[in-house]
């Protein structure tokens, strides 16, 4: 098996596949991922390719691999537009009558400002292009929204939305082009600071399961959101084989789509994959072959992950600091450390450096374990949130 990418999500995927007994490589990986190889994925021989990051999907790596006869879990570039273009995604949702926020797509500032003035309450400004999970501003200040829109328009188109209200949750559905099966719900923590303060990031931590999201809510989200989206893709001739990551807002009117991503979430994969008791690779292979038939099985244990970040993240992360305490952290019961931004010699090489994940019978126990392990790791300027999963208690 071959996982493409180099971050914590890819480490978690490879770890889960290896735990199930599969031979796996990660390309290009990083020095903290033991299965890393430097080969171009097009030159790797594997029975299944799993696309990790969004840019691999949007750039058409899946199409190039399939053209060589490879079996790929991950959509082609056409399906990748769900994440690659917020405007394309919102237009598809409108066509499929999937509930979502009222929105407008813009290439010029003045029409965007006029639309903002029609919204009541907070305004959401998003890039229409990939922004590594940091292309969203939510603000109650009209002036701040205008300034952010102007800055983003200098690089490309934007989408402006009304701000929906309610708790958020991440629902992952494995799709084979026609059918889809839901995986357990996770909740991500996007803002850099405790109490959901500071700028948005790629994700500061996550937990699963989410106590307030019932099976009935998941069924409703699948029926009203995920399956109509998959059908709309089929209507456009898009054979979507991969994971459909639905960012949900649980409003008083029911679940609504905040956005779709076309790959496993990061850091949600780091709490989702350790909960599998069935073989995740077999499930993804069935979907990639268009023959989804298995029902995945998950343990009752909870999982919590905390991202450890470099000084200056998310604006200007410092790199090159030596990481200490990894072995001590993994000596804590139920803890696995997934390496994200790690360079040669085990030094920091990115903004989110490590994802410390703990599995335990309850969320409270998993939180206790994960923060015990976090306390054993250090490097100059390291920072993290101290309240991941606290709201679930």
C-alpha positions as CSV (number, residue, x, y, z in Angstrom):
1,X,0.0,0.0,0.0
2,X,1.2,3.5,-0.7
3,X,0.0,6.7,1.2
4,X,0.9,9.9,-0.5
5,X,1.8,13.0,1.6
6,X,4.1,13.9,4.4
7,X,2.2,15.0,7.5
8,X,0.5,13.7,10.6
9,X,-2.6,12.4,8.7
10,X,-0.4,10.3,6.5
11,X,1.6,9.0,9.5
12,X,-1.8,8.0,11.1
13,X,-3.0,6.3,7.9
14,X,0.3,4.3,7.5
15,X,0.2,3.3,11.2
16,X,-3.3,2.1,10.9
17,X,-2.6,0.0,7.8
18,X,0.6,-1.4,9.3
19,X,-1.3,-2.3,12.5
20,X,-3.7,-4.3,10.4
21,X,-0.8,-6.3,8.9
22,X,-0.3,-4.5,5.6
23,X,3.0,-3.6,4.0
24,X,3.0,0.2,3.5
25,X,5.1,3.1,2.3
26,X,4.6,6.8,2.6
27,X,5.8,9.1,-0.1
28,X,7.5,11.5,0.5
29,X,6.8,11.1,4.2
30,X,9.1,12.8,6.7
31,X,12.0,11.6,9.0
32,X,9.5,10.8,11.8
33,X,7.4,8.4,9.7
34,X,9.2,5.0,9.7
35,X,7.6,4.0,6.3
36,X,8.8,7.0,4.4
37,X,10.3,6.7,0.9
38,X,11.6,9.4,-1.4
39,X,10.1,7.8,-4.6
40,X,7.7,9.6,-6.8
41,X,4.3,7.9,-6.2
42,X,4.0,7.3,-10.0
43,X,7.1,5.1,-9.7
44,X,5.8,3.0,-6.7
45,X,4.3,-0.4,-7.2
46,X,1.4,-0.9,-4.7
47,X,-2.0,-2.6,-4.7
48,X,-3.7,0.5,-3.3
49,X,-2.8,4.2,-3.3
50,X,-4.4,6.4,-0.7
51,X,-4.2,10.1,-1.4
52,X,-3.4,12.1,1.7
53,X,-3.4,15.9,1.3
54,X,-5.8,18.1,-0.6
55,X,-3.3,19.4,-3.2
56,X,-2.5,15.8,-4.4
57,X,-6.3,15.4,-5.1
58,X,-6.8,18.8,-6.7
59,X,-3.7,18.6,-8.8
60,X,-4.9,15.3,-10.3
61,X,-2.5,12.8,-8.9
62,X,-5.3,10.3,-8.7
63,X,-6.1,10.7,-12.4
64,X,-2.4,10.1,-13.3
65,X,-2.2,7.0,-11.1
66,X,-5.4,5.6,-12.6
67,X,-4.1,6.3,-16.1
68,X,-1.3,3.8,-15.2
69,X,-3.8,1.2,-14.1
70,X,-3.4,1.8,-10.3
71,X,-6.2,1.4,-7.8
72,X,-6.7,4.7,-6.0
73,X,-8.6,5.8,-2.9
74,X,-9.1,9.5,-3.6
75,X,-11.1,11.4,-6.2
76,X,-9.8,12.8,-9.4
77,X,-9.2,16.4,-10.1
78,X,-12.9,16.9,-11.1
79,X,-14.1,15.7,-7.7
80,X,-11.3,17.6,-6.1
81,X,-13.1,20.8,-7.1
82,X,-15.3,20.3,-4.0
83,X,-12.3,21.5,-2.0
84,X,-10.3,23.2,-4.6
85,X,-13.0,25.8,-5.3
86,X,-15.5,26.9,-2.6
87,X,-17.6,28.6,-5.3
88,X,-17.9,25.4,-7.3
89,X,-18.7,23.4,-4.2
90,X,-21.5,25.9,-3.1
91,X,-22.9,25.9,-6.6
92,X,-23.1,22.1,-6.5
93,X,-24.8,22.2,-3.1
94,X,-27.4,24.7,-4.4
95,X,-28.0,22.4,-7.4
96,X,-28.5,19.4,-5.1
97,X,-30.6,21.3,-2.6
98,X,-28.2,20.5,0.2
99,X,-28.7,22.8,3.2
100,X,-25.9,25.3,3.6
101,X,-25.3,29.0,4.4
102,X,-26.5,31.8,2.1
103,X,-23.5,32.8,0.1
104,X,-22.1,34.8,-2.8
105,X,-19.0,34.3,-5.0
106,X,-17.0,37.3,-5.9
107,X,-13.9,38.4,-8.0
108,X,-14.3,42.2,-7.1
109,X,-14.6,44.0,-3.8
110,X,-17.5,46.3,-4.3
111,X,-20.1,43.5,-5.1
112,X,-18.7,41.6,-2.1
113,X,-19.2,44.6,0.2
114,X,-22.8,45.0,-1.1
115,X,-23.5,41.4,-0.3
116,X,-22.0,41.7,3.2
117,X,-24.4,44.6,3.9
118,X,-27.3,42.2,3.4
119,X,-26.2,39.8,6.0
120,X,-27.2,40.0,9.7
121,X,-24.7,39.2,12.4
122,X,-21.3,37.8,11.7
123,X,-19.8,37.5,8.2
124,X,-17.7,34.6,6.9
125,X,-15.0,35.3,4.2
126,X,-13.4,32.3,2.5
127,X,-10.8,31.9,-0.2
128,X,-12.1,30.2,-3.3
129,X,-8.7,28.5,-3.6
130,X,-6.7,26.2,-1.4
131,X,-5.3,27.9,1.7
132,X,-4.0,25.0,3.8
133,X,-6.9,25.2,6.2
134,X,-6.3,28.9,7.0
135,X,-8.4,30.6,4.4
136,X,-11.4,31.5,6.6
137,X,-12.3,34.6,8.6
138,X,-15.4,34.8,10.8
139,X,-16.0,38.3,12.1
140,X,-18.7,40.6,13.4
141,X,-16.8,43.6,12.2
142,X,-17.8,44.9,8.7
143,X,-14.5,46.7,8.4
144,X,-12.5,43.7,9.2
145,X,-14.5,41.6,6.8
146,X,-13.9,44.2,4.0
147,X,-10.1,44.3,4.7
148,X,-9.9,40.5,4.7
149,X,-11.9,40.3,1.5
150,X,-9.6,42.8,-0.2
151,X,-6.5,40.9,0.9
152,X,-7.8,37.6,-0.3
153,X,-9.1,39.0,-3.6
154,X,-5.5,40.1,-4.4
155,X,-4.8,36.3,-4.7
156,X,-8.0,35.0,-6.3
157,X,-11.8,34.8,-5.9
158,X,-13.6,34.6,-2.6
159,X,-16.9,33.4,-1.2
160,X,-18.8,35.4,1.4
161,X,-21.4,33.7,3.6
162,X,-23.8,34.3,6.4
163,X,-22.5,32.9,9.7
164,X,-24.5,29.8,10.8
165,X,-25.0,29.1,14.5
166,X,-24.6,25.9,16.3
167,X,-21.9,23.3,17.3
168,X,-19.7,22.0,14.5
169,X,-18.8,18.4,13.8
170,X,-16.8,16.5,11.2
171,X,-18.5,13.6,9.4
172,X,-16.4,11.4,7.1
173,X,-18.1,9.2,4.5
174,X,-16.2,6.6,2.5
175,X,-17.6,6.6,-1.1
176,X,-17.3,4.2,-4.0
177,X,-18.9,6.4,-6.7
178,X,-22.4,5.2,-5.9
179,X,-22.6,4.2,-2.3
180,X,-21.3,5.8,0.9
181,X,-20.8,4.6,4.5
182,X,-20.4,6.9,7.5
183,X,-17.5,6.8,9.9
184,X,-17.6,8.0,13.5
185,X,-18.0,11.7,14.0
186,X,-15.1,13.8,15.2
187,X,-14.8,17.4,16.4
188,X,-11.8,19.6,15.5
189,X,-10.5,22.7,17.3
190,X,-9.5,25.3,14.6
191,X,-8.4,28.4,16.5
192,X,-4.9,28.6,17.9
193,X,-5.8,29.6,21.5
194,X,-7.7,28.1,24.4
195,X,-11.3,29.0,24.4
196,X,-11.4,29.2,20.6
197,X,-9.4,32.5,20.5
198,X,-6.9,33.8,18.0
199,X,-6.6,33.0,14.3
200,X,-7.8,29.9,12.5
201,X,-5.2,27.2,11.9
202,X,-5.1,23.8,10.2
203,X,-6.3,22.2,13.4
204,X,-5.0,22.3,17.0
205,X,-6.6,19.1,18.1
206,X,-9.6,16.8,17.9
207,X,-11.6,14.1,19.6
208,X,-14.0,11.3,18.9
209,X,-16.7,10.2,19.5
210,X,-18.7,13.5,19.9
211,X,-21.3,12.9,22.7
212,X,-23.9,15.4,21.5
213,X,-24.0,13.9,17.9
214,X,-26.4,11.0,17.9
215,X,-26.9,8.3,15.3
216,X,-30.1,10.0,14.3
217,X,-28.1,13.2,13.5
218,X,-25.6,11.2,11.4
219,X,-28.4,9.5,9.5
220,X,-30.0,12.9,8.8
221,X,-26.7,14.4,7.6
222,X,-26.1,11.4,5.3
223,X,-29.7,11.6,3.9
224,X,-29.9,15.4,3.5
225,X,-26.2,16.3,2.7
226,X,-23.8,13.5,1.8
227,X,-25.9,11.3,-0.4
228,X,-27.5,14.1,-2.4
229,X,-24.0,15.5,-3.0
230,X,-22.7,12.1,-4.2
231,X,-25.7,11.9,-6.5
232,X,-25.1,15.4,-7.9
233,X,-21.5,14.4,-8.6
234,X,-22.7,11.4,-10.5
235,X,-25.1,13.6,-12.5
236,X,-22.0,15.6,-13.6
237,X,-20.3,12.4,-14.6
238,X,-17.9,12.5,-11.7
239,X,-17.0,9.0,-10.3
240,X,-16.1,10.0,-6.7
241,X,-14.1,7.3,-5.0
242,X,-12.6,8.5,-1.8
243,X,-13.5,10.1,1.5
244,X,-16.1,12.9,1.5
245,X,-15.4,15.0,4.6
246,X,-18.5,17.0,5.5
247,X,-17.9,19.9,7.9
248,X,-21.3,20.2,9.6
249,X,-23.0,23.0,11.5
250,X,-25.7,21.5,13.7
251,X,-28.2,24.3,13.5
252,X,-31.7,24.5,15.0
253,X,-33.0,23.6,11.5
254,X,-30.8,20.4,11.3
255,X,-27.3,19.7,10.0
256,X,-26.0,22.0,7.3
257,X,-22.8,21.9,5.3
258,X,-20.1,24.4,6.2
259,X,-17.8,23.0,3.6
260,X,-16.6,19.8,2.0
261,X,-13.0,18.4,1.9
262,X,-11.9,15.6,-0.4
263,X,-9.5,13.8,2.0
264,X,-9.3,12.7,5.6
265,X,-9.1,15.6,8.0
266,X,-5.9,16.5,9.8
267,X,-6.0,16.1,12.8
268,X,-9.3,14.2,12.7
269,X,-7.7,11.2,11.1
270,X,-5.5,10.9,14.1
271,X,-8.5,10.2,16.4
272,X,-10.6,8.3,13.8
273,X,-8.1,5.7,12.6
274,X,-7.0,4.5,16.1
275,X,-10.7,3.6,16.8
276,X,-11.0,1.1,13.9
277,X,-11.2,-2.5,15.0
278,X,-11.9,-3.7,11.5
279,X,-9.3,-3.3,8.8
280,X,-9.4,0.2,7.4
281,X,-7.3,-0.7,4.3
282,X,-9.9,-3.3,3.2
283,X,-12.7,-0.8,3.4
284,X,-10.7,1.8,1.4
285,X,-9.8,-0.9,-1.2
286,X,-13.5,-1.8,-1.7
287,X,-14.3,1.9,-2.2
288,X,-11.5,2.4,-4.6
289,X,-12.6,-0.6,-6.7
290,X,-16.2,0.6,-6.7
291,X,-17.4,-2.3,-4.7
292,X,-18.2,-1.0,-1.2
293,X,-19.9,-3.8,0.8
294,X,-18.3,-3.9,4.3
295,X,-19.6,-2.2,7.4
296,X,-16.6,-0.8,9.3
297,X,-16.3,-1.6,13.0
298,X,-15.1,0.7,15.7
299,X,-14.2,0.2,19.4
300,X,-16.1,1.9,22.2
301,X,-12.9,3.7,23.4
302,X,-12.5,7.4,22.9
303,X,-9.5,9.2,21.3
304,X,-8.1,12.7,21.8
305,X,-5.2,14.3,19.8
306,X,-3.3,17.5,20.6
307,X,-1.2,19.3,18.0
308,X,2.2,20.6,19.3
309,X,3.2,23.6,17.3
310,X,6.3,25.7,16.6
311,X,6.8,29.2,17.9
312,X,5.1,31.7,15.7
313,X,2.5,29.3,14.3
314,X,0.2,29.9,12.4
315,X,1.6,33.2,11.0
316,X,5.4,32.6,10.8
317,X,6.5,29.3,12.4
318,X,10.1,28.9,13.5
319,X,11.9,25.7,12.4
320,X,15.1,23.8,13.2
321,X,14.5,23.2,17.0
322,X,15.5,19.8,18.4
323,X,12.5,17.8,19.6
324,X,12.9,16.1,23.0
325,X,10.9,13.5,24.8
326,X,9.2,11.4,22.1
327,X,10.0,8.0,23.6
328,X,8.9,9.2,27.1
329,X,5.6,10.4,25.6
330,X,4.9,7.1,23.9
331,X,5.6,5.2,27.1
332,X,2.2,6.6,28.5
333,X,-0.5,3.9,28.1
334,X,-2.6,4.3,25.0
335,X,-0.5,7.1,23.5
336,X,0.9,7.3,19.9
337,X,2.8,10.3,18.5
338,X,2.2,11.1,14.9
339,X,4.9,13.2,13.2
340,X,3.7,16.1,11.0
341,X,6.3,18.8,10.5
342,X,9.5,16.9,11.4
343,X,12.9,17.3,9.7
344,X,16.1,15.3,9.5
345,X,17.6,14.8,13.0
346,X,14.1,15.1,14.5
347,X,13.9,18.8,14.5
348,X,10.9,21.1,13.9
349,X,10.2,21.6,10.2
350,X,6.7,23.1,10.1
351,X,4.0,24.8,12.0
352,X,2.2,21.8,13.4
353,X,5.0,19.5,14.4
354,X,3.5,16.6,16.3
355,X,0.0,15.1,16.9
356,X,0.0,13.4,20.3
357,X,-2.9,10.9,20.4
358,X,-4.3,8.9,23.3
359,X,-7.0,6.2,23.3
360,X,-8.8,5.3,26.5
361,X,-12.2,4.1,27.7
362,X,-13.6,7.6,28.2
363,X,-12.9,11.1,26.8
364,X,-11.8,12.2,30.3
365,X,-9.3,9.3,30.5
366,X,-8.0,10.0,27.0
367,X,-7.5,13.7,27.8
368,X,-5.6,12.8,31.0
369,X,-3.3,10.5,29.0
370,X,-2.7,12.8,26.1
371,X,-1.8,15.8,28.3
372,X,0.5,13.6,30.5
373,X,2.3,12.6,27.3
374,X,2.4,16.2,26.0
375,X,4.1,17.2,29.2
376,X,7.0,14.9,28.4
377,X,7.8,16.6,25.0
378,X,9.6,19.9,24.5
379,X,11.5,22.2,22.2
380,X,12.1,25.9,22.4
381,X,8.9,27.9,21.8
382,X,6.6,24.8,21.6
383,X,2.9,25.7,22.2
384,X,-0.4,23.9,22.2
385,X,-3.9,24.2,23.4
386,X,-4.8,23.0,26.9
387,X,-8.5,22.6,26.4
388,X,-8.9,20.0,23.6
389,X,-12.0,18.0,24.2
390,X,-12.8,19.8,27.4
391,X,-16.2,20.8,26.0
392,X,-17.1,17.1,25.6
393,X,-17.0,16.7,29.3
